[in-house]
Amino acid sequence: MIYMIIDAHVHISTQDTEFPRAKVETVIKNMNENNINMAVVFPFGSGLEKQKKFAELIKPYRDRLYPLA
């Protein structure tokens, strides 16, 4: 049987001043190191501009990161 590991609660930084370990590249690196196949992700905070930036950041990883905003 093949299992898929999905992390259901991951924050993504949309600004340089937010948590460095939540930068999208770091999240992907950590997912790879821990054999996590997919993650449900969302930004810190809210607002239209933050949502737009969030969508832009995760777009290259749409096969692994599923937005919840």
N, C-alpha and C positions, 0 to 999 in steps of 0.2 A: 504494500500500500504506500502511495506517495502522499506526503503531507505538505501543505502549504502553510507557511507561518506568516500571519498578518498582525502587525502592530496596529491596534485600533485607536491610539491616542498619541499623536505626534504633533508638536508645535513646530512651525517654520518661521524663522526670523525674516522679516521683510525690511528691516532697517539695520544698518551697521552697529547701532547702539544697543540693539537687543542681544540676547544670549548667543554668544559665538557657537556654542555646541548645537544650536538649533538652525544654523545656516544649512541650506538645502544640500550643499556638497558634503558637509559633515554628516548629515542625516543619511545620505546615500552610502557614504563610506562605512558608517557604523552598521547600516543594514547589511552591507556586503560581508563585513567581518563577522556578523552574527547570524548569517544565513536567514535573514528576514526577507521574504519574497515581496511583500507589499506593505503599505502603511496608509492609514486614514490620517490625513493631515489638515491642519488649519492654522491660520496666523494668530499671533498675539494681538489682542484688541479687535477693533472693528473699524468700519468706515470704507467708503467706496475706493479711495486711493489705495488703501492698504490691501483691499481685495484684488484690485487690478495688479498691483506689484506681486502679490502672492500667486496669482494665476500665471504671470509671466515667469516667475522663478521655478514653478513646478512643471511647466509645459514640457521641457525636454525629458521629463521622467514620468510622463502620463501613463506608462505601462506599469509603473511601480507605486506611484503616489496618487491616492484618490482624495480629492478635496472635499472637505466638509466645512462650508462657510455660511 
